[in-house]
């Protein structure tokens, strides 16, 4: 959704090189991302415009920068497509927070009029990020990464996970402090779920902590 409206969507890649404990994307689609050619993406955008597209387009890739070479090839085409069509839409996407380390990508995203980036921050606790194998969120201090994206004209929205093994009685207050400090306008608060085919599911199964439904009853 963008400004309360359902967005047209495009997917440019599938798969993710990271192995976050709670995520099933690598198991479902692989760790070696596959991506469309810039010409395929431009053709899809042309079709959307021909059908009356206006407002915004959401790139539903699980990680827009999962294949950095692919996105570096794509972005100049998006810039040229926007110029050729007189910037008919804004773009939004999902990306890992380490995108803040890639100024060459952020510059092109700004030129292509990306206005919103969803980043799975999950937690601000370094121990928790390490436990869930999401150390890439610490490549740049989280507050600095958000400020960097904002500096390129992109609004950061985010997901937060509650119910981690590393949560403490202070986790709620620390989260609220982070919300106040970061000024992120929209955060989705999610309870941790153990999905099949994830490292989290495997770990909890080993620890006999899963409650599995019995469909026979």
C-alpha atoms as one frame of an Amber mdcrd trajectory, in Angstrom:
protein
   0.000   0.000   0.000   1.120   3.571  -0.723  -0.853   6.506   0.671  -3.640
   4.040   1.424  -3.810   2.702  -2.141  -3.010  -0.774  -3.441   0.106  -0.513
  -5.604   0.908  -2.131  -8.930   3.842  -4.486  -8.385   6.889  -5.718 -10.284
   9.399  -8.373  -9.295  12.936  -8.094 -10.663  14.727 -10.863  -8.758  14.075
 -13.945  -6.672  16.286 -15.483  -4.015  18.557 -14.016  -1.342  22.195 -14.700
  -0.393  21.568 -14.194   3.332  20.409 -16.916   5.748  18.449 -15.051   8.428
  17.262 -17.672  10.902  13.548 -16.874  10.617  13.387 -16.473   6.815  12.346
 -19.184   4.349  13.280 -17.321   1.144  16.711 -19.022   0.680  15.126 -22.456
   1.115  12.253 -21.685  -1.262  14.067 -19.746  -3.977  17.770 -20.302  -3.382
  20.724 -18.196  -2.257  21.883 -17.383  -5.791  19.382 -14.705  -6.889  17.931
 -14.889 -10.388  16.990 -11.612 -12.010  15.154 -10.227 -15.018  16.927  -8.233
 -17.671  16.488  -4.453 -17.670  14.629  -4.809 -20.966  12.089  -7.168 -19.371
  11.487  -4.755 -16.490  11.140  -1.759 -18.820   8.649  -3.695 -20.946   6.556
  -4.475 -17.855   6.575  -0.817 -16.853   5.562   0.174 -20.383   2.632  -2.228
 -20.151   1.558  -0.790 -16.809   1.647   2.738 -18.240  -0.362   1.594 -21.261
  -2.959   0.247 -18.822  -3.251   3.631 -17.119  -0.668   3.304 -14.355  -0.125
   6.357 -12.164   1.137   7.061  -8.654   3.675   4.427  -7.646   5.074   0.968
  -8.364   6.239  -1.420  -5.654   9.172  -3.721  -6.379   8.254  -6.845  -4.413
  11.701  -8.443  -4.527  12.475  -9.906  -1.107  15.740  -7.987  -1.328  16.055
  -5.424  -4.126  19.865  -5.530  -3.850  20.134  -9.319  -3.512  22.056  -9.389
  -6.797  24.157  -6.216  -6.794  25.418  -6.609 -10.340  21.867  -7.091 -11.529
  20.564  -4.007  -9.754  23.496  -1.906 -10.987  22.576  -2.911 -14.538  18.862
  -2.275 -13.941  18.939   1.148 -12.303  20.321   3.188 -15.239  17.497   1.740
 -17.353  14.952   2.792 -14.719  16.416   6.303 -14.726  16.146   6.492 -18.512
  12.634   5.010 -18.439  11.518   7.684 -15.971  13.047  10.472 -18.075  11.536
   9.109 -21.280   8.095   8.936 -19.686   8.424  12.220 -17.737   8.480  10.517
 -14.326   4.918   9.120 -14.269   5.415   7.142 -11.042   7.457   6.878  -7.873
   9.113   3.590  -6.923   9.197   1.690  -3.624  11.074  -1.482  -2.725  12.336
  -3.794   0.014  16.053  -4.034   0.712  18.452  -5.120   3.413  19.781  -2.292
   5.568  23.317  -2.721   4.247  22.137  -0.852   1.164  23.374   2.195   3.110
  26.930   1.075   2.240  26.255   1.425  -1.490  26.217   5.128  -2.415  26.524
   4.289  -6.116  23.246   2.349  -5.879  21.515   4.952  -3.714  22.444   7.743
  -6.131  20.845   5.891  -9.020  17.787   5.044  -6.913  17.347   8.733  -6.170
  17.603   9.550  -9.883  15.020   6.842 -10.631  12.700   8.386  -8.004  12.643
   5.664  -5.385  10.787   7.289  -2.507  10.237   4.453  -0.005  12.438   1.566
   1.125  11.213  -1.138   3.492  14.080  -2.506   5.607  13.761  -5.436   7.974
  15.475  -3.934  10.999  13.937  -6.673  13.236  15.744  -5.531  16.391  18.368
  -3.029  17.495  20.053  -5.544  19.826  23.433  -6.606  18.345  23.352  -9.926
  20.227  19.923 -10.688  18.800  21.006  -9.796  15.254  23.993 -12.111  15.612
  21.814 -14.906  17.000  19.435 -14.672  14.025  22.348 -14.526  11.526  21.506
 -10.986  10.461  24.879  -9.398  11.124  24.606  -7.488   7.837  22.265  -5.116
   9.687  25.319  -4.048  11.675  27.538  -3.186   8.708  26.453   0.399   9.323
  25.028   1.617  12.664  21.252   1.376  12.272  20.553   5.046  13.016  23.293
   6.075  10.581  21.906   3.782   7.875  18.423   5.282   8.252  19.845   8.805
   8.090  21.823   7.879   4.965  18.710   6.634   3.160  16.775   9.698   4.264
  19.608  11.836   2.918  19.044  10.326  -0.524  15.391  11.344  -0.354  14.020
   7.948   0.602  11.611   7.312   3.440  12.502   4.242   5.503   9.737   2.002
   6.775  10.561  -1.119   8.718   9.634  -4.419  10.278  10.329  -5.303  13.919
  10.165  -8.797  15.417   8.971  -9.421  18.967   9.339 -12.699  20.842  13.006
 -13.416  20.203  14.893 -15.689  22.591  17.167 -12.731  23.282  14.326 -10.402
  24.351  14.483  -9.134  27.931  12.065  -7.193  30.173  13.750  -4.035  28.857
  13.226  -4.851  25.173   9.921  -2.982  24.921  11.337   0.251  26.294  14.444
   0.007  24.138  12.234  -0.436  21.097  10.138   2.622  21.966  13.315   4.633
  22.483  14.477   3.549  19.035  11.164   4.571  17.456  11.430   8.029  19.033
  15.051   8.419  17.985  14.792   7.101  14.426  11.589   8.951  13.461  10.636
   6.029  11.218   7.043   6.860  10.201   5.769   3.302   9.869   6.878   0.158
  11.654   5.172  -3.220  11.488   5.400  -5.135  14.761   5.480  -8.874  14.138
   5.467 -11.799  16.551   8.194 -14.312  15.739   6.879 -17.266  13.737   8.802
 -20.469  13.068   8.196 -21.247   9.405   8.989 -24.699   8.001  12.245 -24.926
   6.033  13.927 -22.228   8.089  16.943 -22.543  10.401  14.655 -21.323  13.200
  12.250 -24.233  12.636  15.129 -26.707  12.600  16.602 -25.290  15.813  13.323
 -25.279  17.695  12.594 -28.809  16.518  15.956 -29.978  17.839  15.168 -28.257
  21.133  11.678 -29.869  21.186  10.035 -26.445  21.388   7.636 -26.746  18.448
   3.918 -27.230  18.971   2.756 -28.850  15.755  -0.921 -29.099  14.781  -2.339
 -32.599  14.537  -4.578 -32.587  11.449  -5.879 -36.073  12.253  -8.090 -34.777
  15.061
